[in-house]
């Protein structure tokens, strides 16, 4: 789009009757932004910074979890609420007169399934409010423009929806090859200049851009030392998910559908969940070509594929027969969103993609549950089993997907054994034989798994 056409398509939000008065609910204003963005693909918003007002920040405050960890300021929701009106008025004034300056983010590390750690950023309380307000505004602008293939951090979309879409693409499409890709340190390597350029494609309000720049450059405090943030956006921050989605939209998704797909002759599709994505191809040559193109594309924007987690495999309705002819054994499998996907057949002999809990996730969750049982073994049996069942319900609701019952039941049996072991270690004397233990479970049964998600129900 040239400069003249950009100016012609630039729309001031106030000209679209967004009710600048204070009597209209913020939800109505944000909904109106979404409607404009949906109807006009070329619209550029030039006046939306005024939406970060007392009404918006008060909504963000009410939505904030009171149990969230405090940033370097040590302030939590309850403390901030003691003088809420005064605090919000001061914050709004600082944002409007451009004196607002976010505090550095406190960085903590949480363990990952592979033994490594994931860095999380904990912002100061007022910075959380501003970030949440920015998130709402950016979501209103960009959500209507995101592709249907994107599922991570999006309202009304879940991991199971991404799995359903992927299943349909493989079973109903002409998929013969899968590129299972992962980006190395995605959140830590988002280029600040590029993310600002991407936001400015649809938002030209200098107040919004200024706030995003300030939050990106706020720095971090780690082990008591200050570090500048020249790249990346802290995982755990309020507006980090929407910024990540904007980045993936322009770097990967839009490029895939506008530039890559039109030049390929065969079937190809993509499913994206945050920085994790799977690409499906009909032809191996085009899949390999895309893999090379993808590395070059990511390099341009400061990203890099994690080679140990990215691979191209033969997968689909013809994979088993083709590999058998070549003497290569069963088709390879791939992991996506905690599930191992593998080629199989229905009872009638039709090609069927099945899923089971991935070994990595199975072991990691089993370790967490076992540690919990160990730490809580002194509880009364009724309380121990009751709380364990609440945790198991959350596990079952995620992993309880079509074809995964066996893996879940195996997980339950492992947990059952862990309870038996740790109840017997509550004292020096062994409390239970297996017979007595199963008699006890008749009174306090451990919840059994069931399928909660039908992969074919869209």
C-alpha positions in Angstrom: 0.0 0.0 0.0 1.5 3.4 -1.0 1.5 6.5 1.2 -1.5 8.1 -0.5 -3.7 5.0 -0.3 -2.7 4.5 3.3 -3.8 8.0 4.2 -7.1 7.5 2.4 -7.7 4.3 4.4 -6.6 5.8 7.7 -9.6 6.1 9.9 -9.9 8.1 13.1 -11.9 6.1 15.6 -13.8 9.1 16.8 -15.1 9.6 13.3 -16.7 6.2 13.6 -18.9 7.3 16.5 -17.1 5.4 19.2 -18.8 7.3 21.9 -16.0 9.3 23.5 -18.1 10.1 26.5 -17.7 8.2 29.7 -21.2 6.8 29.9 -20.7 4.1 27.3 -19.3 0.8 28.5 -15.8 -0.1 27.4 -16.9 -3.4 26.0 -19.1 -1.5 23.4 -16.1 0.5 22.3 -13.8 -2.4 21.9 -16.5 -4.3 20.1 -16.9 -1.4 17.7 -13.1 -1.5 17.0 -13.4 -5.2 16.1 -16.3 -4.6 13.8 -14.4 -1.9 11.9 -11.3 -4.1 11.7 -13.3 -7.0 10.5 -15.2 -5.0 7.7 -12.2 -3.0 6.4 -8.9 -5.0 5.9 -7.0 -1.9 5.2 -8.2 0.2 8.1 -5.5 1.9 10.2 -6.5 3.2 13.7 -5.0 6.6 14.5 -6.9 7.5 17.7 -7.5 4.7 20.2 -5.0 5.7 22.9 -7.7 7.6 24.8 -9.3 4.2 25.6 -6.7 3.7 28.3 -8.6 5.7 30.8 -9.8 5.2 34.4 -12.8 3.0 33.3 -10.5 0.7 31.3 -7.9 0.4 34.1 -10.6 -0.3 36.7 -11.9 -3.1 34.5 -8.4 -4.5 34.2 -7.9 -4.2 38.0 -11.1 -6.2 38.7 -10.0 -8.9 36.3 -6.6 -9.2 37.9 -5.9 -12.4 39.9 -5.4 -11.5 43.6 -3.0 -14.4 44.0 -0.6 -13.4 41.2 3.0 -12.9 42.3 4.1 -9.3 42.9 6.7 -7.6 40.7 9.7 -5.6 42.0 7.4 -3.1 43.6 6.0 -5.8 45.9 2.4 -4.5 45.3 -0.5 -7.0 45.0 -4.1 -6.4 44.1 -5.3 -6.0 47.7 -2.7 -3.4 48.5 -3.4 -1.4 45.4 -7.2 -1.5 46.1 -6.8 0.3 49.4 -6.6 3.6 47.5 -7.9 2.5 44.2 -9.5 5.8 42.9 -6.4 7.8 43.8 -4.0 5.3 42.4 -5.9 4.9 39.1 -6.3 8.7 38.6 -2.5 9.1 39.2 -1.8 6.3 36.7 -4.1 7.7 34.0 -2.6 11.2 34.4 0.9 9.7 34.0 -0.1 7.8 30.8 -1.8 10.9 29.3 1.0 13.4 30.1 3.6 10.8 28.8 5.4 10.6 32.2 4.5 7.0 32.8 7.6 4.8 33.0 7.2 1.0 33.5 9.4 -0.6 36.1 11.8 -3.4 35.2 10.3 -6.9 35.1 11.2 -9.4 37.8 12.5 -12.5 36.1 12.0 -16.0 37.6 12.7 -19.4 36.2 10.2 -22.3 36.3 11.2 -25.9 35.5 10.2 -27.4 32.1 9.5 -31.0 31.2 12.9 -31.5 29.6 14.8 -30.5 32.8 15.5 -26.9 31.6 13.8 -23.8 32.9 11.5 -21.3 31.3 12.0 -17.6 32.1 8.9 -15.8 33.2 8.5 -12.1 33.7 6.6 -10.6 36.6 5.7 -7.0 36.1 4.9 -4.4 38.7 1.2 -4.1 39.5 0.5 -0.8 37.6 2.4 -2.1 34.7 0.2 -5.2 34.7 -2.8 -2.9 34.4 -1.4 -1.0 31.5 -0.4 -4.2 29.7 -3.8 -5.7 30.2 -5.4 -2.5 28.8 -3.0 -2.6 25.8 -3.9 -6.3 25.3 -7.6 -5.5 25.1 -7.1 -2.8 22.5 -4.6 -4.7 20.4 -6.9 -7.8 20.5 -9.8 -5.7 19.3 -7.8 -4.5 16.4 -5.9 -7.6 15.3 -8.1 -10.6 16.4 -10.5 -10.2 13.4 -7.5 -10.3 11.0 -5.7 -13.4 12.4 -5.9 -16.6 10.4 -8.2 -19.5 11.3 -5.1 -21.6 11.6 -3.9 -19.7 14.7 -5.1 -21.0 18.1 -2.6 -20.0 20.9 -3.6 -17.2 23.3 -6.8 -16.4 21.4 -10.2 -15.9 23.0 -12.6 -18.8 22.5 -9.9 -21.0 21.0 -8.4 -24.0 22.8 -5.7 -26.6 22.3 -8.3 -29.1 21.5 -9.6 -26.9 18.6 -6.1 -26.9 17.1 -5.9 -30.7 17.4 -9.3 -31.1 15.7 -8.2 -28.9 12.8 -4.9 -30.8 12.4 -6.8 -34.1 12.5 -9.2 -32.9 9.8 -6.3 -31.7 7.6 -4.4 -35.0 7.8 -7.4 -37.3 7.4 -9.4 -35.4 4.9 -6.7 -33.6 3.0 -3.9 -34.9 0.8 -1.3 -34.9 3.5 1.7 -37.1 2.9 4.4 -35.2 4.8 4.5 -33.4 8.1 6.9 -30.6 9.1 6.8 -30.5 12.9 8.6 -27.3 13.8 9.6 -25.4 16.9 11.2 -22.0 17.3 14.2 -21.6 19.5 13.5 -19.2 22.3 10.7 -17.5 20.4 9.6 -15.0 23.1 13.2 -14.1 23.9 14.1 -13.2 20.3 11.1 -11.2 19.1 12.8 -8.2 17.3 11.5 -4.9 18.8 11.8 -2.9 15.6 9.9 -5.5 13.6 7.1 -5.9 16.2 6.6 -2.1 16.2 6.4 -2.1 12.4 3.9 -4.9 12.5 1.7 -3.1 15.0 1.9 0.1 12.9 0.4 -1.7 10.0 -3.0 -1.3 11.7 -2.3 1.1 14.6 -0.8 4.5 14.0 -1.7 6.1 17.3 1.6 7.5 18.7 0.3 7.0 22.3 -0.2 3.3 21.8 3.2 2.9 20.0 5.0 4.8 22.7 3.5 2.6 25.5 4.5 -0.6 23.7 8.1 0.7 23.2 8.4 1.6 26.8 7.1 -1.8 28.0 9.5 -3.6 25.6 12.5 -1.6 26.8 11.6 -1.7 30.5 14.5 -4.1 31.3 14.5 -7.0 33.7 15.8 -7.7 37.2 17.4 -11.1 37.6 19.3 -12.2 40.7 19.1 -8.6 41.9 20.9 -7.2 38.8 19.4 -5.0 36.1 19.6 -6.0 32.4 18.5 -4.1 29.4 16.0 -5.7 27.0 17.1 -5.1 23.5 15.0 -8.0 22.1 12.2 -10.2 23.2 9.0 -9.8 25.2 8.7 -11.4 28.7 6.6 -14.5 29.0 4.0 -14.0 31.6 3.4 -10.3 30.9 -0.1 -9.2 30.0 0.4 -8.0 26.4 3.1 -10.6 25.5 0.7 -13.1 24.1 -1.0 -10.7 21.7 2.4 -9.3 20.6 3.6 -12.8 20.0 0.5 -13.6 17.9 1.0 -10.4 15.8 4.6 -11.4 15.2 3.6 -14.9 14.1 0.8 -13.6 12.0 3.1 -11.4 9.8 6.3 -13.5 10.0 4.7 -16.9 9.3 1.0 -17.2 8.7 0.4 -14.3 6.3 3.6 -15.2 4.4 2.5 -18.9 4.2 -0.9 -18.1 2.7 0.1 -15.1 0.5 3.5 -16.1 -0.7 4.2 -19.8 -0.2 0.9 -21.6 -0.8 0.2 -20.0 -4.2 3.5 -21.1 -5.7 3.1 -24.8 -4.6 1.2 -27.2 -6.8 0.3 -29.7 -4.1 -1.9 -29.5 -1.0 -0.4 -27.7 2.0 -1.8 -26.4 5.2 -0.6 -25.1 8.6 -1.8 -25.2 12.2 -0.2 -22.7 14.7 -0.3 -22.7 18.5 1.8 -19.8 19.8 5.4 -20.6 18.7 4.6 -24.3 18.0 3.3 -25.2 14.6 2.8 -28.1 12.2 2.8 -27.9 8.4 1.2 -30.5 6.2 2.3 -31.2 2.5 1.3 -33.4 -0.3 4.7 -33.5 -2.0 8.0 -34.2 -0.3 9.9 -31.8 -2.7 7.7 -28.9 -1.8 7.9 -29.8 1.9 11.7 -29.7 1.7 11.6 -26.5 -0.3 9.4 -24.9 2.4 11.8 -26.0 5.2 14.6 -24.2 3.5 12.5 -21.1 2.8 11.3 -21.1 6.4 14.8 -21.0 7.8 15.6 -18.0 5.6 12.3 -16.3 6.5 12.9 -16.7 10.2 16.5 -15.5 10.0 15.3 -12.2 8.5 13.2 -11.6 11.6 15.7 -12.7 14.3 14.2 -16.2 14.7 15.7 -19.6 14.4 14.3 -23.1 14.2 15.2 -25.4 17.0 16.7 -28.2 14.9 16.4 -30.9 17.6 12.6 -30.3 17.7 12.0 -29.7 14.0 11.8 -32.5 11.5 10.2 -33.5 8.3 8.5 -37.0 8.3 6.4 -39.0 6.0 2.9 -39.2 7.5 -0.6 -39.8 6.1 -2.9 -42.3 4.5 -0.2 -43.7 2.2 2.7 -43.5 4.6 2.5 -47.1 5.9 2.2 -48.7 2.5 5.0 -46.6 1.0 7.4 -47.3 3.9 6.6 -51.0 3.8 7.6 -51.1 0.1 10.9 -49.4 0.9 11.4 -51.7 3.9 11.5 -48.8 6.3 9.0 -50.1 8.9 6.1 -48.2 10.5 5.5 -44.5 9.8 7.2 -42.1 12.2 5.3 -40.2 14.8 5.3 -36.5 15.8 4.3 -34.6 19.0 2.0 -31.6 19.1 0.5 -30.0 22.1 1.4 -32.8 24.5 0.1 -35.6 22.2 2.0 -38.1 20.1 0.3 -38.5 16.7 0.6 -41.8 14.9 -0.9 -43.5 11.8 -3.5 -46.1 12.4 -6.7 -47.6 11.0 -10.4 -47.6 12.1 -12.2 -50.9 12.7 -13.4 -50.8 9.1 -9.8 -50.5 7.9 -9.9 -46.8 6.9 -6.9 -44.5 7.6 -7.1 -43.0 11.0 -4.9 -40.5 12.9 -4.6 -41.5 16.6 -3.2 -39.7 19.6 -1.8 -40.7 22.9 -0.1 -38.7 25.7 3.5 -38.0 24.7 6.1 -39.8 26.7 7.7 -36.6 27.8 4.4 -35.2 29.1 3.4 -38.5 30.7 6.7 -38.7 32.6 6.6 -35.0 33.6 3.0 -35.1 34.9 3.6 -38.4 36.7 6.6 -36.9 38.5 4.5 -33.8 39.5 1.6 -35.9 40.8 3.9 -38.3 42.6 5.7 -35.4 44.3 2.3 -34.0 45.3 1.3 -37.3 46.9 4.6 -37.5 48.7 4.2 -34.0 50.2 0.6 -34.5 51.2 0.7 -38.1 52.4 0.0 -37.1 56.0 -3.4 -35.8 55.1 -6.5 -37.8 56.1 -7.2 -40.4 53.5 -10.5 -38.8 52.6 -8.8 -35.4 52.1 -5.8 -36.8 50.3 -7.9 -38.7 47.7 -10.4 -35.8 47.4 -7.7 -33.3 46.5 -5.9 -35.8 44.3 -9.2 -36.4 42.4 -9.5 -32.6 41.7 -6.0 -32.6 40.2 -6.8 -35.8 38.2 -9.9 -34.2 36.8 -7.9 -31.4 35.3 -5.5 -33.9 33.8 -8.3 -36.0 32.4 -10.1 -33.0 30.9 -7.0 -32.1 28.9 -5.8 -35.5 27.9 -9.2 -37.2 27.7 -9.4 -37.0 23.9 -10.4 -39.6 21.4 -8.2 -42.8 21.3 -6.2 -41.8 24.4 -8.1 -43.8 27.1 -5.4 -46.4 27.5 -2.7 -43.9 28.2 -4.9 -42.1 30.8 -5.8 -45.4 32.5 -2.1 -46.3 32.7 -1.5 -42.9 34.3 -4.2 -43.6 36.8 -2.6 -47.0 37.7 0.8 -45.3 38.2 -0.8 -42.7 40.5 -2.6 -45.5 42.4 0.7 -47.2 43.0 2.3 -43.9 44.2 -0.5 -43.5 46.7 0.0 -47.0 47.9 3.8 -46.5 48.3 3.6 -43.1 50.2 0.7 -44.2 52.5 2.9 -47.0 53.6 5.7 -44.6 54.4 3.7 -42.5 56.8 5.2 -44.5 59.6 7.9 -47.1 60.1 5.3 -49.8 60.2 3.8 -50.8 56.8 0.2 -49.7 56.8 -1.3 -51.5 53.8 -1.1 -54.7 51.9 -2.5 -54.5 48.4 -5.7 -56.2 49.5 -6.2 -53.7 52.4 -5.3 -50.8 50.0 -8.0 -51.8 47.5 -10.5 -52.2 50.3 -9.7 -48.6 51.3 -10.2 -47.5 47.7 -13.8 -48.8 47.8 -14.6 -46.1 50.3 -12.3 -43.4 48.8 -12.0 -44.3 45.1 -9.4 -42.6 42.9 -11.2 -41.1 39.9 -11.1 -43.1 36.7 -10.5 -41.4 33.4 -13.0 -40.9 30.6 -13.0 -39.3 27.2 -14.1 -35.6 27.4 -13.2 -34.4 23.9 -14.4 -35.9 20.6 -11.7 -35.1 18.0 -14.4 -35.3 15.3 -16.8 -33.0 16.9 -16.1 -29.5 15.4 
